[in-house]
Amino acid sequence: MKQKILLTYVESGFGHISSMDSIYDALCEKYGDVYDIQKSFILTEDGFPNLTRMNGFLIKQVQNTNKIPYFGRFIFPIIKLLGGHKLLRFFHRQMAVKSFKQGLEALKRRQPNVIITNHYFTDLLAVEYKRRIDPDVAIVNYNPDPTLHTFWDNRDGLFIVNNPLAYEKALKYRFKPENLRQVTPCVRGCVECNSLSRSELREKFGLPQDKFTVVIADGGYMLGRGPKFAKKLIKSGLPITLCVIAGSNKKRYEYFKAIEDGRSDKYKIASGMTFKTYEFLPNAYELYGAADVFLTKGGPNAVLDSLYMHTPVMINYCPHVIEAGTVKVFIDRHGCGETVFGKNRAIRRIGLFMQDRSALTGYERNIDMLIADGNGAAAVAEIIGDEARKQREKAVALGAAFDGDDAIETDAPSITIQEGDGIVGIADGGIPLDAEELAADVVTVQ
């Protein structure tokens, strides 16, 4: 029987989905005949009511960080101050007990040999699943962000980051060096393998060939500053092609669609401007590739998609530490675009680009150098394959060691002593609990 590699998907901003898709594509290409590779929207697939509500809660917090000024800049530091991952472990295990247990049950139903995560909540579930239910499971987490926050569980499993800044943060937050791996950023295969030129992509979307083209997106929910920048550009009357992607935000889409169709009383499109608006696009990266510049907030995966389409970025909003990290890595370090936090500055810069493309040409050269380092998804697949092999060898060795022995009651409670601290605790299925857990948890014998 093939080993089962389970990729756990979470919609906490669409970037988590696209980064996991990049790993799934690479795994299937390299190991599709070797392992049973499964993807799962683990929080919603089984219809567990509390787990589904937790999924909605996580989505809502992402929306809040973009919609409510300074919410994101407040929530990350305050959680760090109150204990980071320890606080979140306490919350999920003691205050959101039902969703936490349902998450463990969802993993148990699938009986994975290797669990792949890229979100702090599924990472927590995977670590707890290993400690409580299956001590032989291997855990691999890919952090899709350009930096690191304190939500991540550092107790177990491999932790993969995609740049030196995140690696330094991981060491600072006490991840074990032997559990850390660094790769280049992961991008989906369909983005990496795009072969259409800018001209061909404009033809595909029915856009003028001869106009400077700006694409505006604001994450999957369009709750940042994108609408304000779009309206300012419309008012400017610049002779450009302006494309607005409203994502899953129906209200925003209808608003801008009315402008496009000439039904808006407030905004009229100048005669020299071409204006297009779009709902959520699964191939949004192709529209980025049709543009001369991509104007967006600091969402790392959308920015990375744009760079792989050879389109420089203008970042207009960083609502929290993760997206500020996007600026540090892709703008400050690699020089693949610039920040334009003011609407008037964005208009001035676009006007200058229309007259002189030399700055954009420099950004494009830097993009080529960044991409030359390669897609990290293949390296992540190699790491996962190696962990699966080790997990299999361990299981075979364990089976040989106990061959002929009496059956072991793995579900029975056992008393364990944590070496070195003299603390005795009762652990489910014989899995030892550390001193911190013994002090924090009410441990019961089933």
Long-range contacts (C-beta under 8 A, 24 or more apart in sequence): 2-34, 2-35, 2-36, 3-35, 3-36, 3-113, 3-114, 3-388, 3-391, 3-392, 4-35, 4-36, 4-38, 4-110, 4-111, 4-112, 4-113, 4-114, 5-31, 5-35, 5-36, 5-37, 5-38, 5-112, 5-113, 5-114, 5-116, 5-384, 5-388, 6-38, 6-40, 6-107, 6-110, 6-112, 6-114, 6-115, 6-116, 7-37, 7-38, 7-39, 7-40, 7-116, 8-40, 8-42, 8-115, 8-116, 8-117, 8-118, 8-119, 8-122, 8-125, 8-126, 9-39, 9-40, 9-41, 9-42, 10-41, 10-42, 10-43, 10-55, 10-58, 10-118, 10-119, 10-121, 10-122, 11-41, 11-55, 11-58, 11-59, 12-58, 12-59, 12-61, 12-62, 12-119, 12-121, 13-62, 13-219, 13-220, 13-221, 13-299, 14-219, 14-220, 14-247, 14-301, 15-144, 15-219, 15-299, 15-300, 15-301, 15-302, 16-118, 16-119, 16-144, 18-188, 18-301, 18-305, 19-118, 19-142, 19-144, 19-186, 19-301, 20-116, 20-118, 20-142, 21-188, 22-186, 22-187, 22-188, 22-189, 22-375, 22-377, 23-116, 23-118, 23-142, 23-186, 23-377, 23-380, 23-381, 23-384, 25-188, 25-189, 25-190, 25-377, 26-186, 26-189, 26-375, 26-377, 26-378, 26-380, 26-381, 27-381, 27-384, 27-385, 29-189, 29-381, 30-378, 30-381, 30-382, 30-385, 31-381, 31-384, 31-385, 31-388, 34-385, 35-385, 35-388, 38-110, 38-112, 40-106, 40-110, 42-103, 42-106, 42-107, 42-122, 42-125, 43-103, 43-106, 43-121, 43-122, 45-106, 46-102, 46-105, 46-106, 46-109, 48-99, 48-102, 48-103, 48-105, 48-106, 50-96, 50-98, 50-99, 50-102, 51-99, 51-102, 51-103, 51-106, 53-99, 54-96, 54-99, 54-103, 54-121, 58-119, 58-121, 62-221, 63-221, 63-223, 65-319, 65-320, 66-218, 66-219, 66-221, 66-223, 66-224, 66-297, 66-317, 66-319, 67-223, 67-224, 71-319, 72-319, 72-320, 72-321, 73-319, 73-320, 73-321, 75-320, 76-149, 76-150, 76-320, 76-321, 76-322, 77-321, 79-150, 79-151, 80-149, 80-150, 84-149, 84-150, 84-151, 84-173, 85-120, 85-124, 85-150, 85-151, 85-152, 85-153, 85-154, 86-436, 88-120, 88-124, 88-151, 89-124, 89-153, 90-440, 92-121, 92-124, 93-128, 93-441, 94-440, 94-441, 100-125, 100-128, 104-128, 104-129, 104-132, 104-133, 107-133, 108-133, 108-134, 112-137, 113-137, 113-138, 113-388, 113-391, 113-392, 113-395, 114-138, 114-139, 114-140, 114-384, 114-387, 114-388, 114-391, 115-139, 115-140, 116-140, 116-141, 116-142, 116-384, 117-141, 117-142, 118-142, 118-143, 118-144, 120-151, 120-152, 120-153, 123-152, 123-153, 123-157, 124-153, 126-157, 127-153, 127-155, 127-156, 127-157, 130-156, 130-157, 131-156, 131-431, 131-433, 132-428, 132-429, 132-431, 133-428, 133-429, 135-429, 135-431, 136-391, 136-394, 136-395, 136-398, 137-391, 138-387, 138-388, 138-390, 138-391, 140-380, 140-383, 140-384, 140-387, 142-186, 142-380, 143-170, 144-186, 144-300, 144-301, 145-300, 145-322, 145-325, 146-185, 146-300, 146-322, 146-325, 146-326, 146-328, 146-329, 146-330, 147-321, 147-322, 147-324, 147-325, 147-328, 147-329, 148-173, 149-321, 149-322, 158-383, 158-387, 160-380, 160-383, 162-186, 162-376, 163-329, 165-325, 165-328, 165-329, 165-333, 166-325, 181-383, 183-376, 183-379, 183-380, 183-383, 184-373, 184-374, 184-375, 184-376, 184-379, 185-300, 185-304, 185-375, 185-376, 186-375, 186-376, 186-377, 186-380, 187-304, 187-305, 187-308, 187-375, 187-376, 187-377, 188-285, 188-305, 188-377, 189-375, 189-377, 190-283, 190-285, 191-285, 191-305, 191-308, 191-309, 192-308, 192-375, 194-285, 194-286, 194-289, 194-308, 194-309, 196-286, 196-289, 198-289, 198-290, 198-310, 201-286, 201-287, 201-289, 201-290, 202-290, 204-286, 204-290, 205-243, 205-276, 205-286, 205-287, 205-290, 207-241, 207-243, 207-274, 207-276, 207-290, 208-241, 208-274, 211-239, 211-240, 211-241, 211-274, 212-238, 212-239, 212-240, 212-241, 212-292, 212-350, 212-353, 212-354, 213-240, 213-241, 213-242, 213-243, 213-290, 213-291, 213-292, 213-293, 214-240, 214-241, 214-242, 214-243, 214-291, 214-292, 214-293, 214-294, 214-295, 214-350, 215-243, 215-244, 215-245, 215-287, 215-288, 215-290, 215-291, 215-293, 215-294, 215-295, 215-311, 216-242, 216-243, 216-244, 216-245, 216-295, 216-296, 217-244, 217-245, 217-247, 217-284, 217-288, 217-294, 217-295, 217-296, 217-302, 218-245, 218-247, 218-296, 218-297, 218-317, 219-247, 219-296, 219-297, 219-299, 219-302, 220-247, 220-248, 220-280, 221-247, 221-248, 221-249, 222-246, 222-247, 222-249, 222-252, 223-249, 224-297, 224-316, 224-317, 224-319, 225-297, 225-316, 225-317, 226-295, 226-296, 226-297, 226-316, 226-317, 227-252, 227-255, 227-256, 228-343, 229-295, 229-316, 229-343, 229-346, 230-256, 231-267, 232-343, 232-344, 232-346, 232-347, 233-346, 233-347, 233-350, 234-259, 234-267, 234-269, 234-273, 234-275, 235-267, 236-347, 237-270, 237-272, 237-273, 238-270, 238-272, 238-273, 238-347, 238-350, 238-351, 238-354, 239-270, 239-272, 239-273, 240-273, 240-274, 240-350, 240-354, 241-273, 241-274, 241-275, 241-276, 242-273, 242-274, 242-275, 242-276, 243-275, 243-276, 243-277, 243-278, 243-287, 243-290, 243-291, 244-275, 244-276, 244-277, 244-278, 245-277, 245-278, 245-279, 245-280, 245-281, 245-284, 245-287, 246-277, 246-278, 246-279, 246-280, 247-279, 247-280, 248-279, 248-280, 250-279, 253-277, 253-278, 253-279, 285-309, 292-353, 292-357, 292-360, 293-337, 293-350, 293-353, 293-360, 294-337, 295-340, 295-346, 297-323, 298-322, 298-323, 298-324, 298-325, 298-326, 298-327, 299-323, 299-326, 300-325, 300-326, 300-329, 300-330, 303-330, 304-330, 307-336, 307-367, 307-370, 307-371, 308-371, 310-364, 310-367, 310-368, 312-336, 312-337, 312-338, 312-360, 312-363, 312-364, 312-367, 313-337, 313-338, 314-338, 314-339, 314-340, 314-346, 314-349, 315-339, 315-340, 316-340, 316-341, 316-346, 317-341, 330-370, 334-366, 334-367, 334-369, 334-370, 335-362, 335-363, 335-366, 336-363, 336-366, 336-367, 336-370, 337-363, 338-363, 411-446, 413-445, 413-446
